């Protein structure tokens, strides 16, 4: 099963996250993913997402993690 979730990237004490599509069996720190769909920086509260690609993956049956879902709802990409 495919899942859309956040993957931590960046240095220590300088968090950045990448929104990725990955297999649910892989761990979030494994590094392997199918496609990067955007990024999020909690320090600056800046989020950049590929709207059309996210909607396509969701339409094809990918599930969304709880944290990623809340970010996408705040960004107006998906409806709660």
C-alpha positions in Angstrom: 0.0 0.0 0.0 1.3 3.5 -0.9 1.3 6.3 1.7 2.0 10.0 1.5 4.1 11.1 4.5 6.8 13.4 5.7 10.4 12.5 5.5 12.9 14.4 7.6 15.9 15.9 5.9 18.4 18.6 6.8 20.9 19.0 9.6 20.6 18.7 13.3 18.7 21.5 14.8 17.7 22.7 11.3 14.6 20.6 10.5 13.2 20.4 7.0 10.7 17.8 5.8 10.1 16.4 2.3 6.6 15.2 1.4 7.0 11.8 -0.3 5.1 8.9 -1.7 6.5 5.6 -0.4 5.5 2.0 0.3 4.0 1.7 3.8 6.4 -1.1 4.7 9.4 1.2 4.4 10.5 3.2 7.4 10.4 7.0 7.3 14.2 7.1 7.6 15.0 4.5 4.9 15.5 7.1 2.2 13.7 5.2 -0.5 10.6 6.8 -2.0 8.7 6.8 -5.3 8.3 10.5 -5.8 8.9 13.8 -3.9 5.7 15.9 -3.8 7.0 18.9 -2.0 8.7 20.3 1.1 7.9 21.9 4.4 10.1 24.0 6.8 8.6 24.3 10.3 11.1 27.0 11.2 9.8 29.4 8.5 6.4 27.8 8.2 7.0 27.6 4.4 5.3 24.8 2.5 5.8 24.1 -1.2 3.6 21.3 -2.6 2.9 19.9 -6.1 -0.9 20.1 -6.1 -1.7 18.2 -9.2 0.7 15.3 -8.4 -0.7 15.0 -4.9 -4.3 14.9 -6.2 -3.3 12.2 -8.7 -1.7 10.0 -6.1 -4.7 10.3 -3.8 -7.0 9.5 -6.7 -5.0 6.4 -7.5 -5.4 5.1 -3.9 -2.5 6.5 -1.9 -3.3 7.1 1.8 -2.1 10.2 3.6 -0.5 10.2 7.1 -2.2 12.3 9.8 0.5 15.0 9.9 0.7 15.3 6.1 -3.1 15.5 5.9 -3.2 18.4 8.3 -0.6 20.3 6.3 -2.5 19.7 3.0 -5.7 20.8 4.6 -4.1 24.0 5.8 -2.6 24.5 2.3 -6.0 24.1 0.8 -5.0 21.2 -1.4 -7.5 18.7 0.0 -10.7 19.1 1.9 -11.1 17.9 5.4 
